[in-house]
């Protein structure tokens, strides 16, 4: 038990509160903030719903929605037990990017019901962050909501992890002198994070990915290896040599290993059978697929984990605050692939070439300006790709700067 964490949460009775931007300390102030003055604001918005972005905090509201079925490394612990994590997520949104996020832990578990719930609350929010919803239903939920809604819907467990991992890879490849299109990549765990990482790798130019899940290497000729609809779709784009077998077979000759599974799956013997100067991203939390010291002693050139007590932490907090800041400030309809790739580029370029090393392939969360770099890149990609609802000439830097400013 982490006694300091328990004490923090109990002493504060939660990590969030709601504060007003206006002082209601007179009858005039009351009449402006509420009735009768607020009625005129309502009428303005009734005439044009888009004006809600100008007259309310919709421009900066994000819903953090979870059913508690895939929380951190804890699994299906329910919405009440998931609430501390969602409060924490909201804290990170505010602290790193000034986004007002609300934890909504729901006792609804069918994909269709979750879609209906989020669709019903969407008018309040400028964006939806889906969190800790189990695979494969998370894929359906995100896809359906994005079709229905005109605001960004982002499942951070999928895309946040993928964006940061690909940013780390971009810099790791500079060190080992390899190109992504020439890599053999072995992944284990084809759930939310693993599946999205595969898709992001493909979008970034990878051509040879061998993915392993509970029933072995995903193989298009072996239906037993395909555990869900996502597996059946993604297998068409990976495993070009049609390999079969287990993780040991997948990692032979691989240049890169990415794990989003469980502790201890990758042995030093497997690392020794990888290609020269292998890169290991062992991202299972709290215990990685292989500990960094074991990976390095077996010949790994670069090792990254999801933990803050080792070098090269692949942490979603590097991505999601800036991504939402950029999407919100440009009133983006969605967070598309070009915006995600822009975020990876921004994160990778945040490490100056002269400081790049085997133990420093990603910026650290508290380095100044990281979220702003990501927000600017994502905002520009939103405008350039036609996702932004803003019209005319846009001073993007001014918009982003205003979004970060706390009143």
C-alpha positions in Angstrom: 0.0 0.0 0.0 1.2 3.5 -0.8 0.4 5.2 2.4 1.3 8.7 1.1 -1.1 8.3 -1.8 -3.9 7.1 0.5 -3.4 10.0 2.9 -3.4 12.5 0.1 -6.7 11.3 -1.3 -8.4 10.9 2.1 -7.2 14.3 3.5 -8.4 16.2 0.4 -11.5 14.0 -0.1 -10.8 13.8 -3.8 -8.6 15.8 -6.1 -11.1 18.1 -7.8 -13.4 21.0 -7.1 -15.4 23.5 -9.2 -14.5 27.1 -8.9 -16.3 30.1 -10.4 -14.7 32.6 -12.8 -17.1 35.3 -11.6 -17.7 36.8 -8.2 -21.3 36.8 -7.1 -21.1 39.3 -4.3 -24.0 41.7 -5.1 -27.5 41.8 -6.5 -26.2 43.2 -9.8 -23.6 40.4 -10.1 -26.3 37.8 -9.3 -28.5 39.2 -12.0 -25.7 39.1 -14.6 -24.4 35.6 -13.8 -27.9 34.2 -13.4 -31.4 35.4 -13.8 -32.5 37.6 -15.5 -29.3 38.4 -17.4 -28.5 34.9 -18.4 -31.8 34.6 -20.4 -30.4 36.9 -23.1 -27.3 34.6 -23.4 -29.6 31.6 -23.8 -31.5 33.3 -26.6 -28.3 34.2 -28.4 -27.2 30.5 -28.3 -30.7 29.3 -29.3 -30.3 31.3 -32.5 -26.9 29.7 -33.3 -25.7 26.7 -31.3 -22.1 27.4 -32.3 -22.2 30.5 -30.1 -22.1 28.2 -27.1 -18.3 28.2 -27.7 -18.2 31.9 -27.2 -20.7 32.4 -24.4 -20.1 29.3 -22.2 -17.2 27.1 -21.2 -18.0 24.5 -23.8 -14.9 25.6 -25.7 -12.8 24.2 -22.8 -14.9 21.3 -21.4 -13.8 17.7 -21.9 -15.7 14.7 -20.5 -13.5 11.9 -19.2 -15.8 8.9 -19.6 -15.1 5.4 -18.1 -17.0 2.3 -17.2 -14.1 1.1 -15.1 -13.6 -2.1 -17.0 -9.9 -1.7 -17.9 -8.3 0.6 -15.2 -4.5 1.0 -15.3 -3.0 -2.4 -14.5 -6.0 -3.2 -12.2 -8.5 -4.5 -14.8 -12.3 -4.5 -14.3 -12.7 -2.8 -10.9 -15.9 -0.9 -11.6 -16.8 2.8 -11.9 -16.5 3.8 -8.2 -13.0 2.3 -7.9 -12.0 3.9 -11.2 -13.0 7.4 -10.1 -9.6 8.2 -8.5 -7.9 7.6 -11.8 -10.5 9.7 -13.7 -10.1 12.5 -11.2 -6.3 12.2 -11.7 -6.8 12.4 -15.4 -8.8 15.6 -15.0 -6.0 17.1 -12.8 -3.4 16.4 -15.5 -5.6 18.0 -18.1 -5.8 21.2 -16.0 -2.3 21.3 -14.8 -0.6 20.6 -18.2 -3.0 22.3 -20.6 -5.6 24.3 -18.7 -8.4 22.0 -20.0 -11.4 21.7 -17.7 -12.1 18.0 -17.6 -14.9 16.2 -15.8 -14.7 12.6 -14.6 -17.8 10.7 -15.6 -17.6 7.1 -14.2 -20.7 5.3 -15.4 -22.4 2.0 -14.4 -23.2 1.2 -18.0 -21.2 -1.5 -19.8 -22.8 -2.4 -23.1 -21.1 -0.6 -26.1 -24.5 0.6 -27.4 -25.5 2.0 -24.0 -22.2 3.8 -23.6 -22.5 5.3 -27.1 -26.1 6.5 -26.2 -24.9 8.0 -22.9 -22.0 10.0 -24.4 -24.2 11.1 -27.3 -26.7 12.5 -24.9 -24.2 14.5 -22.8 -22.2 15.8 -25.8 -23.9 19.2 -26.1 -22.1 20.3 -22.9 -18.6 19.4 -24.1 -16.0 20.5 -26.6 -14.4 17.0 -26.6 -14.8 13.5 -25.2 -11.9 11.5 -23.7 -12.8 7.8 -23.4 -10.7 6.2 -20.7 -10.1 2.7 -19.3 -12.8 1.0 -21.3 -12.0 -2.6 -22.2 -11.1 -4.0 -25.6 -12.6 -4.7 -28.1 -15.7 -2.7 -27.2 -13.6 0.5 -26.9 -12.9 0.4 -30.7 -16.6 0.3 -31.5 -17.5 3.0 -29.0 -15.0 5.4 -30.3 -15.8 4.8 -33.9 -19.5 5.1 -33.5 -19.3 8.3 -31.4 -17.0 10.0 -33.9 -19.5 9.2 -36.7 -22.3 10.7 -34.6 -20.7 13.7 -33.0 -19.2 16.9 -34.4 -16.5 17.2 -31.6 -13.3 15.2 -31.0 -13.7 11.7 -29.5 -10.4 10.3 -28.3 -9.7 7.0 -26.5 -6.4 7.9 -24.8 -5.5 4.3 -23.9 -5.3 3.7 -27.6 -4.0 6.8 -29.2 -2.1 8.5 -26.4 0.1 5.4 -25.9 0.6 5.0 -29.6 1.5 8.6 -30.3 4.2 8.7 -27.5 5.6 5.3 -28.5 6.0 6.3 -32.1 7.6 9.6 -31.1 10.1 7.6 -29.0 10.7 5.3 -31.9 11.5 8.2 -34.2 14.3 9.3 -31.9 15.5 5.8 -31.1 16.0 5.1 -34.8 18.2 8.2 -35.2 20.5 6.6 -32.6 20.7 3.1 -34.0 20.7 4.3 -37.6 17.7 2.4 -38.9 14.6 3.3 -40.9 11.1 2.4 -39.9 10.3 1.0 -43.3 13.1 -1.5 -42.9 12.3 -2.7 -39.4 10.9 -6.1 -38.3 8.7 -5.2 -35.4 7.3 -7.7 -32.9 4.4 -6.6 -30.7 2.7 -8.5 -27.9 -0.8 -7.5 -26.6 -3.2 -6.5 -29.3 -5.8 -4.7 -27.2 -6.5 -1.0 -27.0 -3.0 0.4 -26.7 -1.3 -2.4 -28.7 -3.8 -2.2 -31.6 -3.6 1.5 -31.9 0.2 1.4 -31.8 0.2 -1.0 -34.7 -2.1 1.3 -36.7 0.1 4.3 -35.8 3.3 2.4 -36.8 1.7 1.5 -40.2 0.7 5.1 -40.7 4.3 6.1 -39.9 5.7 3.8 -42.6 6.3 0.4 -40.9 5.9 -2.5 -43.3 6.7 -5.6 -41.3 4.8 -6.0 -38.0 4.3 -9.4 -36.3 1.7 -9.2 -33.6 1.1 -11.7 -30.8 -1.8 -12.1 -28.5 -3.1 -14.9 -26.2 -3.5 -17.4 -29.0 -0.1 -16.7 -30.6 0.9 -14.7 -33.7 -2.0 -13.2 -35.5 -2.2 -15.2 -38.7 -4.7 -14.6 -41.4 -4.9 -18.3 -42.2 -5.4 -19.4 -38.6 -8.8 -18.1 -37.4 -8.1 -19.3 -33.8 -5.4 -16.6 -33.5 -7.9 -13.8 -34.2 -9.8 -13.1 -31.0 -12.1 -10.3 -32.2 -13.2 -8.2 -35.1 -10.2 -5.8 -34.7 -7.8 -8.7 -35.0 -9.5 -9.9 -38.2 -9.2 -6.4 -39.7 -5.6 -5.6 -38.7 -4.2 -9.0 -39.7 -4.8 -8.0 -43.3 -2.1 -5.2 -42.9 0.5 -7.1 -40.9 2.6 -10.3 -40.8 3.6 -10.1 -44.5 5.6 -13.4 -44.2 2.6 -15.1 -42.6 4.6 -16.3 -39.6 2.9 -18.5 -37.0 3.8 -19.6 -33.5 4.4 -17.8 -30.3 6.3 -14.7 -29.0 9.6 -16.4 -29.2 9.1 -17.0 -32.9 7.9 -13.4 -33.4 10.9 -11.7 -31.9 13.6 -13.7 -33.8 15.5 -11.2 -35.9 13.2 -8.3 -34.8 14.7 -4.8 -34.6 11.9 -3.6 -32.3 9.8 -5.1 -29.5 6.7 -3.3 -28.2 4.9 -4.8 -25.3 1.5 -3.7 -24.0 0.7 -6.9 -22.2 1.8 -8.3 -18.8 4.9 -8.6 -16.8 7.8 -11.0 -17.6 6.8 -12.1 -21.1 10.1 -11.2 -22.8 13.1 -13.2 -21.6 16.8 -12.3 -22.0 17.2 -15.3 -24.3 14.6 -13.8 -26.7 16.4 -10.5 -26.7 19.6 -12.2 -27.6 17.9 -13.6 -30.7 16.7 -10.2 -32.0 18.5 -8.2 -34.7 21.7 -6.2 -33.8 21.1 -3.2 -31.6 17.5 -4.1 -30.7 15.0 -1.5 -29.3 12.8 -2.7 -26.4 9.6 -0.8 -25.5 8.3 -2.9 -22.5 5.2 -0.9 -21.5 3.2 -3.2 -19.2 2.5 -1.5 -15.9 3.4 -1.6 -13.1 5.9 -4.3 -14.1 7.2 -4.4 -17.7 7.5 -7.4 -20.0 11.3 -7.3 -19.1 13.1 -5.2 -16.6 15.5 -2.7 -18.2 18.7 -4.1 -16.6 17.9 -7.6 -17.9 17.1 -6.2 -21.4 20.4 -4.3 -21.5 22.5 -7.2 -20.2 21.0 -9.3 -23.1 22.1 -6.7 -25.7 19.3 -4.2 -25.9 20.5 -0.9 -27.4 17.6 1.3 -26.1 15.0 0.4 -23.5 11.8 2.3 -22.7 9.1 1.5 -20.2 5.9 3.0 -18.8 7.5 3.8 -15.5 8.8 7.0 -14.1 11.7 5.4 -12.2 13.5 4.3 -15.4 14.8 6.4 -18.3 12.7 6.8 -21.4 9.2 6.8 -19.8 6.5 6.4 -22.4 3.8 8.3 -20.6 0.5 9.5 -22.2 0.7 12.8 -20.2 3.2 13.9 -22.9 0.4 13.7 -25.5 -3.2 14.1 -24.4 -3.2 17.5 -22.7 -1.6 19.2 -25.7 -3.6 17.2 -28.2 -6.9 18.3 -26.7 -5.7 21.9 -26.2 -4.9 22.1 -30.0 -8.2 20.4 -30.9 -10.3 22.5 -28.6 -8.8 25.8 -29.6 -9.3 25.2 -33.3 -12.8 23.8 -32.7 -11.8 20.6 -34.4 -14.5 18.2 -35.5 -12.3 15.2 -34.7 -8.7 14.2 -33.9 -7.7 12.6 -37.2 -4.6 10.7 -38.3 -2.7 13.8 -39.5 -3.2 15.4 -36.1 -1.9 12.3 -34.3 1.1 12.2 -36.5 1.7 15.9 -36.0 1.7 15.2 -32.2 4.4 12.4 -32.7 6.5 14.8 -34.7 6.2 17.5 -32.1 7.2 15.2 -29.2 10.1 13.7 -31.1 11.4 17.2 -32.1 11.1 18.4 -28.5 14.4 16.5 -27.8 17.2 18.5 -29.4 19.5 16.4 -31.6 22.5 17.4 -29.5 20.9 16.0 -26.3 19.5 12.8 -27.8 20.9 9.7 -26.1 20.1 6.1 -25.4 18.6 7.2 -22.1 16.9 10.3 -23.4 14.7 9.7 -26.4 11.6 11.6 -25.1 11.1 14.8 -23.3 10.1 14.5 -19.7 6.6 15.5 -18.6 7.8 18.6 -16.5 10.1 20.0 -19.2 8.6 23.4 -20.0 6.6 24.0 -23.2 5.9 20.4 -24.2 2.1 20.6 -24.2 2.3 23.9 -26.1 4.5 22.4 -28.8 2.0 19.5 -29.2 -1.0 21.8 -29.1 0.5 24.1 -31.9 1.3 21.1 -34.1 -2.1 19.5 -33.6 -3.9 22.8 -34.1 -2.1 23.4 -37.3 -2.8 19.9 -38.6 -6.5 20.4 -37.7 -6.7 23.6 -39.8 -4.6 22.2 -42.7 -6.7 19.0 -42.9 -10.0 20.9 -42.8 -11.1 19.5 -39.4 -11.3 23.0 -37.8 -14.6 24.8 -37.7 -12.8 28.2 -37.6 -13.1 30.3 -40.7 -10.9 33.0 -42.2 -7.4 33.9 -41.2 -6.4 32.3 -37.8 -3.6 33.5 -35.5 -3.0 30.0 -34.2 -0.2 30.9 -31.7 -2.5 33.6 -30.2 -5.4 31.1 -29.9 -3.2 28.4 -28.2 -1.7 31.0 -25.9 -5.1 32.1 -24.9 -6.2 28.6 -24.2 -3.3 28.0 -21.9 -4.0 31.1 -19.9 -5.6 30.5 -16.6 -8.0 33.1 -15.4 
